[in-house]
Amino acid sequence: MLGMAVMILTVSITRGFQREIRAKVLGVGGHLRITSIAQTDPKETPRMEMDPELLAALGSMPEVRHVQRFATKPGIIETTEDIEGVIVRGIGADHDPSYLVAHLVEGSMLRVESGERRNEVMISAYLRDRLRIGLGDTITIYLVKGRDEIRPRKYHVVGVYRTGLEQVDHQMVLIDIAHLQRFAQWGLQAEIQVKDSCLPDRLCVEGLAFGGDRDHMMEWTGTDLDGPGPHPLCIERDTTLQLVVQDGSGTVADTAWIHIQRTGGAPPTCPSRDQLQWTVGTSGGSYDHYAGGLEIDLRSYEDLDVADEQIHRHLLDPEQQVTTVKERSPEIFAWLELLDTNVLVVIILMVVVAIINMTSALLIIILERTTMIGVLKALGASNGLVRRIFLIDGAYILGIGIVGGDLLGLALAWLQHVTGLVRLPIESYYVDTVPVDLSLWPVLVLNFGTLVVCVAALLLPSLLVTRIAPARAIRFA
């Protein structure tokens, strides 16, 4: 009974550990991650264009549960007293918040919405304590681009999280991905500026471009204007000018426009600046067309290899790569696999102990029933029939022990699941309580396997029945 209880607790705790730790690692980066093949630094993701066809294809895969954009850049947190190197992780409006909500210690989640950038940041409890940062404080984060470009940004601390994973808690802070997109200048932004002076009393416009590779090319569609300007305009009728900005590396283009209207008293040709009204607009930049990569969350961990193979073969561009969670955190998954070896060792030891105990019990029963065996044989019972009687008796005793062990083991596992009675240091084990898995199928497999192996092992000691002679057994009685 105790052996069965030990096996159930071992399997339940091990499966619970594997489930909880795997969920923590998957919550940070998903099962699969698609990034640019140009990535050489795990702390920094180069830009990757968000192809709508790729997103649609990933979303249609039956194994895929969720796809979200992300980006990372190295950074430095500065407070009034300390500085600390960190990884700045950008999340978008498509981010699944369930993981962070489950590990939120205080405060609230980032408010990430398309078209609106808030200077909010989430930090870990480790960084909060180490740098003595309070909820609601304003901190400076220096974003690092290459070796030469470092820019400070002010952020308001709105939330604190704790995952228990050292590589996450010790260095990761979260902000809106739009900050990283603009800091890295992944997209282009076009603007039209109305100049104060160009020619006397003439409206002059100038094209401005930001981002990309800075080798900008400007096209004023439908006009003879060339280059950024400034360009003096002669407005003979209500007009809309459109500026298209491109660059030499093929970055997604951006547009800006100016709508110019003549007032009622304007002369037929070339009215002065004071006789015109205008409205300037822009599409907001093409930054949203880029991210550091895609994180893919699958419906089941068992689908990891299948989904990885399908994406590799059918969806990836030559300039993209896909990495699995096993490749990103090999040491953690090697440890989880090692736990299976520990479980196997415990089960083998417990089964060996059960076999020894049941063998001893069966031999004692046979010796105590020697007279009965002699009488049964004298009445014509075969050795096989007598052996079956004792094997059934042994299986009955074994079954009582298995059921008792089930009740004891499941009761202790349920008690730990409900109360979290046994605590652990989260810095060493990634979880603060011993997790248990209460699935029934491992218990059923243990019961069936233990019963079959132990009954099979009783076949050998049951051969003692064949060596008992009826005459000697009855005479001995």
C-alpha positions as CSV (number, residue, x, y, z in Angstrom):
1,M,0.0,0.0,0.0
2,L,2.7,2.5,0.9
3,G,4.7,1.6,-2.2
4,M,1.7,2.3,-4.4
5,A,1.1,5.6,-2.6
6,V,4.8,6.6,-3.1
7,M,4.6,5.8,-6.8
8,I,1.4,7.8,-7.2
9,L,2.9,10.8,-5.4
10,T,6.1,10.5,-7.4
11,V,4.3,10.5,-10.7
12,S,1.8,13.2,-9.7
13,I,4.5,15.6,-8.4
14,T,6.8,15.0,-11.4
15,R,4.0,15.6,-13.9
16,G,3.0,18.6,-12.0
17,F,6.5,20.0,-12.0
18,Q,6.8,19.4,-15.8
19,R,3.5,21.0,-16.5
20,E,4.1,24.1,-14.4
21,I,7.6,24.8,-15.5
22,R,6.9,24.0,-19.2
23,A,3.9,26.5,-19.0
24,K,6.2,29.2,-17.5
25,V,8.7,28.8,-20.3
26,L,6.0,28.7,-23.0
27,G,4.3,31.7,-21.6
28,V,7.4,33.8,-22.2
29,G,8.1,33.0,-25.8
30,G,5.5,30.5,-27.1
31,H,6.1,27.1,-28.5
32,L,7.6,28.4,-31.7
33,R,9.2,31.7,-32.6
34,I,9.8,33.0,-36.1
35,T,12.5,35.6,-36.5
36,S,14.8,37.0,-39.1
37,I,17.7,34.8,-40.1
38,A,20.0,37.8,-39.6
39,Q,19.5,37.6,-35.8
40,T,22.9,37.0,-34.1
41,D,22.2,38.4,-30.6
42,P,19.4,36.6,-28.6
43,K,18.8,40.0,-26.8
44,E,18.0,41.9,-30.0
45,T,15.7,41.0,-32.8
46,P,16.2,42.5,-36.3
47,R,13.1,43.8,-38.1
48,M,10.9,41.3,-39.9
49,E,8.0,42.3,-42.2
50,M,4.6,41.2,-41.0
51,D,3.3,39.3,-44.1
52,P,-0.5,39.1,-44.0
53,E,-0.4,35.8,-45.9
54,L,2.0,34.3,-43.4
55,L,-0.2,35.4,-40.5
56,A,-3.3,34.0,-42.2
57,A,-1.6,30.7,-42.9
58,L,-0.4,30.3,-39.3
59,G,-3.8,31.2,-38.0
60,S,-5.4,28.5,-40.2
61,M,-3.2,25.7,-38.9
62,P,-5.2,23.3,-36.6
63,E,-2.3,23.0,-34.2
64,V,-2.0,26.8,-33.6
65,R,-3.9,28.5,-30.9
66,H,-2.6,32.0,-31.0
67,V,0.0,34.1,-32.9
68,Q,1.4,37.4,-31.6
69,R,4.1,40.0,-32.5
70,F,7.0,40.8,-30.3
71,A,10.4,42.6,-30.4
72,T,13.4,42.8,-28.0
73,K,16.2,45.3,-27.6
74,P,19.0,45.6,-25.0
75,G,18.4,48.4,-22.6
76,I,19.6,50.0,-19.3
77,I,17.4,51.0,-16.4
78,E,18.5,54.1,-14.5
79,T,17.2,55.2,-11.2
80,T,18.4,58.0,-8.9
81,E,20.8,55.5,-7.2
82,D,21.4,52.5,-9.5
83,I,21.6,51.3,-13.1
84,E,20.9,47.8,-14.4
85,G,21.2,46.1,-17.8
86,V,17.9,44.6,-19.1
87,I,16.2,43.2,-22.1
88,V,13.4,45.4,-23.2
89,R,10.5,43.4,-24.7
90,G,7.8,45.0,-26.8
91,I,4.3,43.5,-26.9
92,G,1.5,44.5,-29.2
93,A,-2.3,44.8,-29.1
94,D,-2.5,41.1,-30.2
95,H,-0.6,39.9,-27.1
96,D,-2.3,37.3,-25.0
97,P,-2.3,38.7,-21.5
98,S,-3.3,35.5,-19.6
99,Y,0.3,34.5,-18.7
100,L,1.2,37.9,-17.3
101,V,-2.1,38.3,-15.5
102,A,-1.5,34.9,-13.8
103,H,2.0,36.1,-12.6
104,L,1.0,39.7,-11.7
105,V,2.2,40.6,-8.2
106,E,0.9,44.1,-8.0
107,G,-0.4,46.9,-10.2
108,S,-2.0,46.3,-13.6
109,M,-1.3,45.1,-17.1
110,L,0.1,47.4,-19.8
111,R,-2.5,49.2,-21.9
112,V,-1.5,48.4,-25.4
113,E,-3.7,49.7,-28.2
114,S,-3.2,50.2,-31.9
115,G,-2.4,53.8,-32.8
116,E,-1.7,54.9,-29.2
117,R,1.6,54.8,-27.4
118,R,1.7,55.0,-23.6
119,N,4.9,55.4,-21.7
120,E,4.1,52.5,-19.4
121,V,6.4,49.7,-18.3
122,M,6.1,46.4,-16.4
123,I,9.1,45.2,-14.4
124,S,9.8,42.0,-12.3
125,A,9.6,41.8,-8.6
126,Y,13.4,41.1,-8.6
127,L,14.2,44.3,-10.4
128,R,11.7,46.2,-8.2
129,D,13.5,45.1,-5.0
130,R,17.0,45.3,-6.5
131,L,16.6,48.8,-7.8
132,R,14.2,50.0,-5.1
133,I,11.5,50.9,-7.6
134,G,7.9,51.5,-6.4
135,L,4.7,51.0,-8.3
136,G,3.9,54.4,-9.9
137,D,7.5,55.5,-10.1
138,T,8.9,57.1,-13.3
139,I,12.1,55.4,-14.4
140,T,14.5,56.1,-17.3
141,I,15.2,53.3,-19.8
142,Y,18.1,53.7,-22.2
143,L,17.3,51.9,-25.4
144,V,20.5,50.6,-27.2
145,K,20.8,50.3,-31.0
146,G,24.1,49.0,-32.2
147,R,27.2,50.3,-30.5
148,D,26.8,54.0,-30.9
149,E,23.1,54.9,-30.5
150,I,21.6,55.0,-27.0
151,R,18.5,57.0,-26.3
152,P,16.7,57.6,-23.0
153,R,13.0,57.3,-22.5
154,K,10.9,58.0,-19.5
155,Y,8.4,55.3,-18.4
156,H,5.8,55.0,-15.7
157,V,5.8,51.7,-13.7
158,V,2.3,50.3,-13.9
159,G,2.8,46.6,-13.0
160,V,5.1,44.1,-11.3
161,Y,5.3,40.4,-12.2
162,R,7.1,37.3,-10.9
163,T,7.5,34.2,-13.1
164,G,10.1,32.3,-11.0
165,L,12.3,31.9,-14.1
166,E,15.7,33.6,-13.3
167,Q,16.5,34.4,-17.0
168,V,13.2,36.3,-17.2
169,D,12.8,37.9,-13.8
170,H,16.4,39.1,-13.7
171,Q,16.4,41.1,-16.9
172,M,13.1,41.5,-18.8
173,V,10.9,44.6,-18.8
174,L,7.9,45.0,-21.0
175,I,6.7,48.1,-22.9
176,D,4.5,48.8,-25.9
177,I,6.1,47.4,-29.1
178,A,5.4,50.8,-30.8
179,H,8.3,52.3,-28.9
180,L,10.8,49.8,-30.2
181,Q,9.4,50.0,-33.7
182,R,10.0,53.8,-33.8
183,F,13.3,53.7,-31.9
184,A,14.7,51.1,-34.3
185,Q,13.3,53.1,-37.3
186,W,12.0,49.9,-38.8
187,G,9.4,51.7,-40.9
188,L,9.1,54.9,-42.8
189,Q,7.2,58.1,-42.0
190,A,6.3,60.8,-44.4
191,E,5.3,64.3,-43.5
192,I,4.5,67.5,-45.4
193,Q,5.5,70.8,-43.8
194,V,4.1,74.2,-44.9
195,K,7.1,76.6,-45.0
196,D,6.7,80.1,-43.6
197,S,8.8,81.7,-46.4
198,C,9.8,80.5,-49.8
199,L,8.6,83.0,-52.4
200,P,6.8,86.2,-51.4
201,D,3.1,85.5,-50.8
202,R,3.3,82.0,-52.2
203,L,2.4,78.7,-50.4
204,C,5.5,76.5,-50.1
205,V,5.5,72.9,-49.1
206,E,8.4,70.7,-48.1
207,G,8.6,66.9,-47.8
208,L,10.0,65.2,-44.7
209,A,11.0,61.6,-44.3
210,F,12.0,59.6,-41.2
211,G,13.1,56.0,-40.6
212,G,14.2,53.2,-42.9
213,D,17.7,53.2,-44.1
214,R,17.7,57.0,-44.4
215,D,18.3,56.8,-48.2
216,H,14.9,58.4,-48.9
217,M,13.3,58.8,-52.2
218,M,10.3,61.1,-52.5
219,E,7.6,61.2,-55.1
220,W,4.9,63.8,-55.3
221,T,2.3,61.8,-57.2
222,G,0.6,63.4,-60.2
223,T,2.9,66.5,-60.2
224,D,6.2,67.6,-61.6
225,L,7.6,68.3,-58.2
226,D,10.9,66.5,-57.4
227,G,12.7,65.9,-54.2
228,P,11.9,67.2,-50.7
229,G,11.7,70.9,-51.7
230,P,10.6,73.4,-50.5
231,H,8.4,73.8,-53.5
232,P,6.4,77.0,-54.2
233,L,2.8,76.2,-55.4
234,C,0.5,78.0,-57.7
235,I,-3.0,76.9,-56.8
236,E,-5.6,77.4,-59.5
237,R,-8.2,75.1,-58.0
238,D,-8.8,73.1,-54.9
239,T,-6.0,70.5,-54.9
240,T,-4.7,67.5,-52.9
241,L,-1.0,66.7,-53.1
242,Q,0.2,63.3,-52.0
243,L,3.8,62.5,-51.0
244,V,5.1,58.9,-51.2
245,V,8.3,58.1,-49.3
246,Q,10.4,55.0,-50.1
247,D,14.0,54.0,-49.3
248,G,16.8,52.0,-50.9
249,S,16.2,48.8,-48.8
250,G,12.6,48.2,-49.9
251,T,10.9,49.3,-46.6
252,V,7.1,49.6,-46.9
253,A,6.4,53.0,-48.2
254,D,4.5,55.7,-46.3
255,T,2.3,58.6,-47.6
256,A,1.4,62.1,-46.5
257,W,-1.0,64.5,-48.1
258,I,-2.1,68.1,-48.0
259,H,-5.5,69.3,-49.1
260,I,-5.5,73.0,-50.3
261,Q,-8.7,75.0,-50.8
262,R,-9.1,78.5,-52.3
263,T,-11.1,81.1,-50.4
264,G,-13.9,83.0,-52.0
265,G,-11.8,86.1,-52.7
266,A,-8.9,84.4,-54.3
267,P,-7.8,85.5,-57.8
268,P,-8.1,83.0,-60.7
269,T,-4.4,82.2,-60.8
270,C,-1.7,81.8,-58.1
271,P,-3.5,83.2,-55.0
272,S,-1.4,84.3,-52.1
273,R,-0.9,82.3,-49.0
274,D,-3.4,84.3,-47.1
275,Q,-6.1,83.4,-49.6
276,L,-5.7,79.6,-49.1
277,Q,-6.7,77.1,-46.5
278,W,-5.0,73.8,-46.1
279,T,-5.2,70.6,-44.1
280,V,-2.2,68.3,-43.7
281,G,-2.5,64.6,-43.0
282,T,-0.3,61.4,-42.8
283,S,-1.0,57.7,-42.7
284,G,1.0,57.5,-39.4
285,G,4.1,55.6,-40.8
286,S,4.7,52.1,-41.8
287,Y,6.3,51.0,-38.5
288,D,3.4,48.7,-37.8
289,H,4.3,46.6,-40.8
290,Y,7.4,45.3,-38.9
291,A,8.2,43.5,-35.7
292,G,11.0,41.5,-34.2
293,G,9.3,38.3,-34.9
294,L,6.2,36.1,-34.3
295,E,5.5,33.9,-31.3
296,I,3.3,30.9,-31.9
297,D,1.3,29.3,-29.2
298,L,0.1,25.7,-29.9
299,R,-2.9,24.0,-28.6
300,S,-0.8,21.1,-27.3
301,Y,2.9,20.7,-26.5
302,E,2.7,17.3,-28.3
303,D,2.1,19.2,-31.6
304,L,5.5,20.9,-31.3
305,D,7.5,18.8,-33.8
306,V,4.7,18.5,-36.3
307,A,4.0,22.3,-36.4
308,D,7.8,23.0,-36.6
309,E,8.1,20.7,-39.6
310,Q,5.1,22.2,-41.4
311,I,6.2,25.8,-40.9
312,H,9.8,24.9,-42.0
313,R,8.6,23.3,-45.2
314,H,5.7,25.3,-46.4
315,L,5.6,28.8,-44.8
316,L,9.1,30.2,-44.1
317,D,10.8,32.7,-46.4
318,P,14.5,32.1,-47.0
319,E,15.2,35.1,-44.8
320,Q,13.3,33.7,-41.8
321,Q,14.0,31.0,-39.2
322,V,11.9,29.2,-36.7
323,T,13.1,28.0,-33.3
324,T,11.3,25.8,-30.8
325,V,11.1,26.3,-27.1
326,K,13.4,23.3,-26.6
327,E,16.1,25.1,-28.6
328,R,15.6,28.4,-26.7
329,S,15.8,26.8,-23.2
330,P,17.7,23.5,-23.7
331,E,18.9,23.3,-20.1
332,I,15.4,23.5,-18.6
333,F,14.0,20.8,-20.9
334,A,17.0,18.6,-20.3
335,W,16.2,18.8,-16.6
336,L,12.5,18.0,-17.2
337,E,13.5,14.9,-19.1
338,L,15.8,13.9,-16.3
339,L,12.9,13.9,-14.0
340,D,11.3,11.1,-16.0
341,T,14.4,9.0,-15.2
342,N,14.0,9.6,-11.5
343,V,10.3,8.5,-11.7
344,L,11.4,5.3,-13.5
345,V,13.9,4.5,-10.8
346,V,11.4,5.1,-8.0
347,I,8.8,2.9,-9.7
348,I,11.3,0.1,-10.3
349,L,12.4,0.2,-6.7
350,M,8.8,0.2,-5.4
351,V,7.8,-2.7,-7.7
352,V,10.9,-4.7,-6.6
353,V,9.9,-4.2,-3.0
354,A,6.3,-5.2,-3.7
355,I,7.5,-8.4,-5.5
356,I,9.7,-9.4,-2.5
357,N,6.9,-8.8,-0.1
358,M,4.3,-10.6,-2.1
359,T,6.7,-13.5,-2.7
360,S,7.4,-13.9,1.0
361,A,3.6,-13.7,1.8
362,L,2.8,-16.3,-0.8
363,L,5.4,-18.7,0.4
364,I,4.1,-18.3,4.0
365,I,0.6,-19.0,2.8
366,I,1.6,-22.1,0.9
367,L,3.5,-23.5,3.9
368,E,0.6,-22.8,6.2
369,R,-1.8,-24.6,3.8
370,T,0.4,-27.6,3.1
371,T,-2.3,-30.0,4.5
372,M,-5.0,-28.4,2.3
373,I,-2.8,-28.8,-0.7
374,G,-2.3,-32.5,0.0
375,V,-6.1,-33.0,0.5
376,L,-6.9,-31.2,-2.8
377,K,-4.3,-33.3,-4.7
378,A,-5.6,-36.5,-3.1
379,L,-9.1,-35.6,-4.3
380,G,-7.7,-35.2,-7.9
381,A,-6.9,-31.5,-8.2
382,S,-4.1,-30.9,-10.6
383,N,-1.0,-28.8,-9.8
384,G,-2.2,-26.1,-12.2
385,L,-5.5,-25.8,-10.4
386,V,-3.9,-25.5,-7.0
387,R,-1.4,-22.9,-8.3
388,R,-4.3,-20.9,-9.7
389,I,-5.9,-20.9,-6.2
390,F,-2.9,-19.4,-4.6
391,L,-2.2,-17.0,-7.4
392,I,-5.8,-15.7,-7.1
393,D,-5.3,-15.3,-3.4
394,G,-2.1,-13.4,-3.9
395,A,-3.7,-11.2,-6.5
396,Y,-6.6,-10.5,-4.1
397,I,-4.1,-9.4,-1.4
398,L,-2.2,-7.4,-4.0
399,G,-5.4,-5.7,-5.1
400,I,-6.3,-4.6,-1.6
401,G,-2.9,-3.0,-1.2
402,I,-3.2,-1.3,-4.6
403,V,-6.6,0.2,-3.8
404,G,-5.4,1.3,-0.4
405,G,-2.3,2.9,-1.9
406,D,-4.5,4.7,-4.5
407,L,-6.7,6.2,-1.8
408,L,-3.7,7.3,0.3
409,G,-1.7,8.7,-2.6
410,L,-4.6,10.5,-4.2
411,A,-5.7,11.9,-0.8
412,L,-2.2,13.3,-0.1
413,A,-1.9,14.7,-3.7
414,W,-5.4,16.3,-3.4
415,L,-4.5,17.9,-0.1
416,Q,-1.3,19.4,-1.5
417,H,-3.2,20.6,-4.6
418,V,-5.8,22.4,-2.5
419,T,-3.7,23.7,0.4
420,G,-0.2,24.1,-1.1
421,L,1.0,22.8,2.3
422,V,4.6,21.9,1.1
423,R,6.4,25.1,0.1
424,L,9.5,25.5,-2.1
425,P,12.1,28.3,-2.7
426,I,11.0,29.7,-6.0
427,E,14.6,30.8,-6.8
428,S,15.7,27.1,-6.9
429,Y,12.6,25.3,-8.2
430,Y,10.8,28.0,-10.3
431,V,7.6,27.3,-8.3
432,D,6.8,28.3,-4.7
433,T,4.7,25.2,-3.8
434,V,5.0,21.5,-4.8
435,P,2.7,21.2,-7.9
436,V,0.7,18.0,-8.4
437,D,-1.1,16.5,-11.4
438,L,-4.4,14.8,-10.5
439,S,-4.9,13.0,-13.9
440,L,-6.4,9.6,-13.4
441,W,-4.9,7.8,-16.4
442,P,-1.3,7.6,-14.9
443,V,-2.9,6.0,-11.7
444,L,-4.7,3.4,-13.8
445,V,-1.6,2.6,-15.8
446,L,0.4,2.2,-12.5
447,N,-2.3,0.0,-11.1
448,F,-2.5,-2.3,-14.1
449,G,1.2,-2.5,-14.6
450,T,1.9,-3.2,-10.9
451,L,-0.8,-5.9,-10.8
452,V,0.5,-7.7,-13.9
453,V,4.2,-7.5,-13.0
454,C,3.6,-8.7,-9.4
455,V,1.3,-11.5,-10.3
456,A,3.7,-12.7,-13.0
457,A,6.5,-12.6,-10.5
458,L,4.4,-14.9,-8.2
459,L,4.4,-17.7,-10.8
460,L,7.8,-18.8,-9.7
461,P,7.1,-19.2,-5.9
462,S,3.8,-20.9,-6.8
463,L,5.8,-23.8,-8.3
464,L,6.4,-24.9,-4.7
465,V,2.9,-26.4,-4.9
466,T,4.1,-28.9,-7.4
467,R,6.8,-30.3,-5.0
468,I,4.3,-31.1,-2.2
469,A,3.3,-34.8,-2.3
470,P,-0.3,-35.6,-1.1
471,A,0.7,-38.6,1.1
472,R,3.5,-36.7,2.9
473,A,1.3,-33.6,3.4
474,I,-1.6,-35.6,4.9
475,R,0.8,-37.7,7.0
476,F,2.5,-34.5,8.3
477,A,-0.9,-33.2,9.3
